[in-house]
Amino acid sequence: MNIGEPVATLPDGRRPARAAMRGRSVIVEPIDPARHGDDLYTAACGPEGDHTNEMWTYLSNDPFVDQSAFQTWLAPQSESEDPLVFAIVDKATGTARGMASFMRITPQWATCEVGAIWFAPSLKRSPMASEAMYLMARHVFEDLNYRRYEWKCDSLNEPSRRAALRFGFSYEGLFRQHVVYKGRNRDTTWYAMIDQDWPQVKAAFEAWLAEENFDEDGRQLRGLAEIRESIKPM
């Protein structure tokens, strides 16, 4: 009979911290509706927002009709333990430009998921967005000593699928007819990275984020996936 390898020890049941994660260009900090609300509404729905409404296609909620509706939705987010919700803040300006959450947190198995991610158009495909994902993964693997970190999305959400692979998550499979949301079916694509992956993923993130990887106009010289492929697993 084949059985799984024994796991000698597990972390001590710690949960992701309700504390700021600070990088060079971005701060990922616990959501504060009073402090972040106006910025996030502008980023999501205001002048800076995605007025094609494409960003809402794969989120659980629809576009908000006005700022009052947005604030009503945002208000309880700071009280939630799972998901544990964060604002993604431009360090230079102090402006919140997106959100992301730790969710499906299972300390006894040392695993959690990153999800409910959305970026303002100005944050998409920027070093700040990538650094935010790096900071969250680093907290999971280095502060919590978790074994597994997951990313899930609608199988039709091609930008999210590309992002998962770019950030170093590995494809694990398709859950068919997994969820019904907004009156339609969702097949869910699963990705994950594990603690054994993290040294290579971390090294690639740090090489990509380094100042010398960008020209004077802020354009990357080498891509994140390209760098990761060039690094031998540690």
The 8 nearest C-alpha neighbors of each residue, nearest first, counted from 0:
[[1, 2, 3, 4, 5, 6, 7, 8],
 [2, 0, 3, 4, 5, 6, 7, 108],
 [1, 3, 0, 4, 5, 6, 7, 108],
 [4, 2, 5, 1, 6, 0, 7, 108],
 [3, 5, 6, 2, 1, 7, 8, 0],
 [6, 4, 7, 3, 2, 8, 9, 1],
 [7, 5, 8, 4, 9, 3, 108, 146],
 [6, 8, 5, 9, 4, 10, 3, 108],
 [9, 7, 6, 10, 11, 5, 108, 109],
 [8, 10, 11, 109, 7, 6, 108, 107],
 [11, 9, 12, 144, 109, 8, 145, 13],
 [10, 12, 13, 9, 106, 107, 143, 109],
 [13, 11, 106, 107, 10, 14, 109, 9],
 [12, 14, 11, 106, 143, 15, 10, 16],
 [13, 15, 106, 16, 12, 143, 104, 105],
 [16, 14, 17, 13, 143, 139, 101, 138],
 [15, 17, 18, 14, 19, 13, 138, 83],
 [16, 18, 29, 15, 19, 83, 28, 85],
 [19, 17, 16, 29, 28, 20, 27, 15],
 [18, 20, 28, 27, 21, 29, 26, 17],
 [19, 21, 27, 26, 28, 134, 18, 22],
 [22, 20, 26, 19, 25, 27, 23, 134],
 [23, 21, 25, 24, 26, 20, 130, 134],
 [22, 24, 25, 21, 90, 26, 130, 127],
 [25, 23, 90, 22, 127, 89, 91, 26],
 [26, 24, 90, 89, 22, 127, 88, 23],
 [25, 27, 21, 88, 20, 90, 28, 22],
 [28, 26, 87, 20, 19, 86, 85, 88],
 [27, 29, 19, 85, 86, 26, 18, 20],
 [30, 28, 85, 17, 18, 84, 86, 19],
 [29, 31, 85, 86, 77, 84, 32, 28],
 [30, 32, 34, 33, 35, 77, 29, 36],
 [33, 31, 36, 35, 34, 74, 73, 30],
 [32, 34, 31, 36, 35, 37, 74, 70],
 [35, 33, 31, 32, 36, 37, 38, 30],
 [36, 34, 32, 38, 31, 37, 33, 95],
 [37, 35, 32, 39, 38, 33, 34, 40],
 [36, 38, 40, 39, 35, 41, 34, 33],
 [39, 37, 41, 95, 35, 40, 36, 42],
 [40, 38, 42, 36, 41, 37, 95, 43],
 [39, 41, 43, 37, 42, 44, 38, 36],
 [42, 40, 45, 38, 39, 44, 43, 47],
 [43, 41, 48, 39, 119, 47, 40, 96],
 [44, 42, 48, 40, 41, 39, 119, 45],
 [43, 45, 48, 40, 41, 42, 49, 46],
 [44, 46, 41, 48, 47, 40, 42, 43],
 [47, 45, 48, 41, 44, 42, 50, 49],
 [48, 46, 42, 45, 41, 49, 119, 43],
 [49, 47, 43, 44, 42, 45, 46, 50],
 [48, 50, 51, 52, 120, 43, 54, 44],
 [51, 49, 52, 48, 44, 53, 45, 46],
 [50, 52, 53, 49, 54, 48, 55, 56],
 [53, 51, 50, 54, 49, 55, 62, 56],
 [54, 52, 55, 51, 56, 49, 50, 57],
 [53, 55, 52, 56, 49, 57, 117, 58],
 [56, 54, 58, 53, 57, 52, 61, 62],
 [55, 57, 53, 54, 58, 52, 61, 59],
 [56, 58, 55, 59, 153, 156, 54, 152],
 [59, 57, 55, 60, 56, 115, 61, 54],
 [58, 60, 57, 180, 61, 181, 55, 56],
 [61, 59, 58, 62, 55, 181, 63, 57],
 [60, 62, 55, 63, 59, 58, 56, 181],
 [63, 61, 55, 64, 60, 52, 44, 43],
 [64, 62, 65, 69, 68, 61, 44, 66],
 [63, 65, 68, 62, 66, 69, 67, 44],
 [66, 64, 67, 68, 63, 69, 44, 40],
 [65, 67, 69, 68, 70, 40, 64, 63],
 [66, 68, 70, 69, 65, 71, 64, 63],
 [69, 67, 71, 66, 70, 65, 63, 72],
 [68, 70, 66, 72, 67, 71, 63, 73],
 [69, 71, 73, 67, 72, 68, 74, 66],
 [70, 72, 68, 74, 69, 73, 67, 75],
 [73, 71, 69, 70, 74, 68, 75, 76],
 [72, 74, 70, 76, 71, 75, 32, 69],
 [73, 75, 71, 32, 76, 72, 70, 77],
 [76, 74, 78, 77, 73, 72, 79, 71],
 [77, 75, 78, 73, 79, 74, 84, 30],
 [76, 78, 30, 75, 79, 31, 84, 74],
 [79, 77, 76, 75, 80, 74, 83, 84],
 [78, 80, 76, 81, 77, 83, 82, 75],
 [81, 79, 83, 82, 78, 84, 77, 102],
 [82, 80, 83, 102, 79, 103, 104, 101],
 [81, 83, 102, 101, 80, 100, 84, 79],
 [84, 82, 81, 80, 101, 100, 79, 102],
 [83, 85, 100, 30, 82, 29, 99, 76],
 [86, 84, 29, 30, 28, 99, 98, 100],
 [85, 87, 98, 30, 28, 27, 97, 88],
 [86, 88, 27, 97, 98, 95, 96, 26],
 [89, 87, 95, 26, 94, 25, 96, 90],
 [88, 90, 25, 94, 93, 91, 92, 95],
 [89, 91, 25, 93, 24, 92, 88, 26],
 [92, 90, 89, 93, 24, 25, 94, 88],
 [91, 93, 94, 90, 89, 88, 95, 25],
 [92, 94, 90, 89, 88, 91, 95, 26],
 [93, 95, 89, 92, 88, 38, 96, 90],
 [96, 94, 88, 38, 87, 39, 35, 97],
 [97, 95, 119, 42, 87, 88, 39, 94],
 [98, 96, 118, 87, 117, 119, 86, 95],
 [97, 99, 86, 87, 117, 116, 85, 118],
 [98, 100, 116, 85, 115, 114, 84, 86],
 [101, 99, 84, 83, 114, 113, 85, 82],
 [100, 102, 113, 83, 82, 112, 114, 111],
 [101, 103, 82, 112, 104, 81, 100, 111],
 [104, 102, 111, 112, 105, 81, 82, 101],
 [103, 105, 111, 102, 106, 110, 81, 112],
 [106, 104, 110, 107, 108, 111, 109, 103],
 [107, 105, 109, 12, 108, 13, 14, 104],
 [106, 108, 109, 105, 12, 9, 10, 110],
 [107, 109, 106, 110, 105, 9, 146, 145],
 [110, 108, 145, 106, 146, 107, 105, 10],
 [109, 111, 147, 105, 108, 145, 148, 146],
 [112, 110, 104, 148, 103, 105, 102, 149],
 [113, 111, 149, 102, 148, 101, 150, 103],
 [112, 114, 101, 100, 150, 102, 149, 111],
 [113, 115, 116, 100, 99, 112, 101, 150],
 [116, 114, 99, 100, 117, 58, 98, 113],
 [117, 115, 99, 114, 98, 100, 118, 97],
 [116, 118, 97, 98, 115, 99, 119, 54],
 [117, 119, 97, 122, 123, 120, 96, 98],
 [118, 120, 42, 122, 121, 96, 97, 43],
 [119, 121, 123, 122, 118, 49, 48, 47],
 [122, 120, 119, 123, 47, 125, 118, 96],
 [123, 121, 119, 120, 125, 118, 128, 124],
 [124, 122, 120, 125, 121, 118, 128, 119],
 [123, 125, 122, 128, 126, 129, 121, 127],
 [124, 126, 127, 123, 128, 122, 129, 121],
 [125, 127, 129, 128, 130, 208, 124, 24],
 [128, 126, 130, 125, 129, 25, 24, 131],
 [129, 127, 131, 125, 130, 126, 122, 123],
 [130, 128, 126, 132, 131, 127, 133, 125],
 [129, 131, 133, 127, 132, 128, 126, 134],
 [132, 130, 134, 128, 129, 133, 127, 27],
 [133, 131, 129, 135, 130, 134, 136, 128],
 [134, 132, 130, 136, 131, 135, 137, 129],
 [135, 133, 137, 131, 132, 136, 130, 20],
 [134, 136, 138, 132, 137, 133, 131, 139],
 [137, 135, 139, 133, 138, 134, 132, 140],
 [136, 138, 134, 140, 139, 135, 141, 133],
 [137, 139, 142, 135, 136, 141, 140, 134],
 [140, 138, 136, 143, 137, 145, 141, 142],
 [139, 141, 144, 145, 137, 138, 143, 142],
 [142, 140, 144, 138, 137, 143, 139, 145],
 [141, 143, 138, 144, 139, 140, 137, 145],
 [142, 144, 139, 145, 141, 140, 13, 138],
 [145, 143, 140, 141, 142, 10, 139, 146],
 [144, 146, 109, 140, 143, 110, 139, 147],
 [145, 147, 194, 109, 193, 110, 144, 140],
 [146, 148, 193, 110, 145, 192, 194, 149],
 [149, 147, 111, 192, 112, 191, 110, 193],
 [148, 150, 191, 112, 190, 111, 113, 192],
 [149, 151, 190, 113, 112, 191, 189, 114],
 [152, 150, 189, 188, 190, 187, 149, 114],
 [153, 151, 188, 187, 154, 159, 156, 150],
 [152, 154, 187, 156, 155, 185, 186, 188],
 [153, 155, 188, 187, 186, 156, 152, 185],
 [156, 154, 153, 157, 186, 152, 185, 160],
 [157, 155, 153, 154, 159, 158, 160, 152],
 [156, 158, 160, 159, 155, 161, 154, 153],
 [159, 157, 161, 160, 156, 162, 163, 155],
 [160, 158, 162, 161, 157, 156, 163, 152],
 [159, 161, 157, 163, 162, 158, 156, 164],
 [162, 160, 158, 164, 159, 163, 165, 157],
 [161, 163, 165, 159, 160, 164, 166, 158],
 [164, 162, 160, 166, 168, 165, 161, 159],
 [163, 165, 168, 167, 161, 166, 162, 169],
 [164, 166, 162, 167, 224, 163, 161, 223],
 [167, 165, 163, 164, 168, 162, 223, 224],
 [168, 166, 164, 165, 200, 169, 163, 192],
 [167, 169, 192, 191, 164, 163, 190, 166],
 [170, 168, 190, 191, 192, 164, 171, 167],
 [171, 169, 190, 172, 189, 168, 191, 164],
 [172, 170, 190, 189, 169, 191, 173, 188],
 [171, 173, 189, 188, 170, 174, 190, 187],
 [172, 174, 188, 187, 175, 189, 186, 171],
 [175, 173, 187, 177, 186, 188, 176, 172],
 [174, 176, 186, 177, 173, 187, 185, 178],
 [177, 175, 186, 185, 178, 184, 174, 179],
 [176, 178, 175, 186, 174, 185, 187, 179],
 [179, 177, 185, 176, 184, 180, 186, 187],
 [178, 180, 184, 183, 185, 182, 181, 177],
 [181, 179, 182, 183, 178, 184, 59, 185],
 [180, 182, 183, 179, 59, 60, 184, 61],
 [183, 181, 180, 179, 184, 185, 178, 59],
 [184, 182, 179, 180, 181, 185, 178, 176],
 [185, 183, 179, 176, 178, 186, 180, 182],
 [186, 184, 178, 176, 153, 179, 177, 187],
 [185, 187, 175, 176, 177, 154, 174, 153],
 [188, 186, 153, 174, 154, 152, 173, 185],
 [187, 189, 173, 154, 152, 151, 172, 153],
 [190, 188, 151, 171, 172, 170, 173, 150],
 [191, 189, 170, 150, 169, 171, 168, 149],
 [192, 190, 149, 168, 169, 148, 150, 193],
 [191, 193, 168, 148, 147, 196, 169, 149],
 [194, 192, 147, 196, 195, 146, 148, 197],
 [193, 195, 146, 197, 196, 147, 140, 192],
 [194, 196, 193, 197, 198, 192, 146, 233],
 [197, 195, 193, 194, 198, 199, 192, 200],
 [196, 198, 200, 194, 199, 195, 201, 193],
 [199, 197, 201, 200, 196, 202, 233, 195],
 [198, 200, 202, 232, 201, 197, 196, 233],
 [201, 199, 197, 203, 198, 202, 167, 204],
 [202, 200, 204, 198, 203, 199, 197, 205],
 [203, 201, 199, 205, 204, 200, 198, 206],
 [202, 204, 227, 206, 200, 201, 205, 226],
 [205, 203, 201, 207, 202, 206, 208, 200],
 [204, 206, 208, 202, 207, 203, 209, 201],
 [207, 205, 203, 209, 204, 208, 202, 212],
 [206, 208, 204, 205, 209, 223, 212, 203],
 [207, 209, 205, 206, 204, 210, 126, 212],
 [210, 208, 206, 211, 207, 212, 205, 213],
 [211, 209, 212, 213, 208, 207, 214, 206],
 [210, 212, 213, 209, 214, 208, 220, 207],
 [213, 211, 220, 210, 209, 219, 207, 221],
 [214, 212, 219, 218, 217, 211, 220, 210],
 [213, 215, 217, 216, 218, 219, 220, 212],
 [214, 216, 217, 213, 218, 211, 210, 219],
 [217, 215, 214, 218, 213, 219, 220, 212],
 [218, 216, 214, 213, 215, 219, 212, 126],
 [219, 217, 213, 214, 216, 220, 215, 212],
 [220, 218, 213, 221, 212, 217, 214, 222],
 [219, 221, 212, 213, 218, 222, 214, 211],
 [222, 220, 219, 212, 225, 223, 226, 207],
 [221, 223, 225, 224, 226, 219, 220, 207],
 [222, 224, 226, 225, 207, 227, 203, 165],
 [223, 225, 227, 226, 165, 222, 228, 167],
 [226, 224, 222, 228, 223, 227, 229, 221],
 [225, 227, 229, 223, 224, 228, 203, 222],
 [228, 226, 203, 224, 230, 229, 225, 223],
 [227, 229, 225, 226, 230, 224, 231, 203],
 [230, 228, 226, 227, 225, 231, 224, 203],
 [231, 229, 227, 228, 232, 199, 226, 203],
 [230, 232, 233, 229, 199, 228, 227, 198],
 [233, 231, 199, 230, 198, 196, 195, 200],
 [232, 198, 231, 199, 195, 196, 230, 197]]
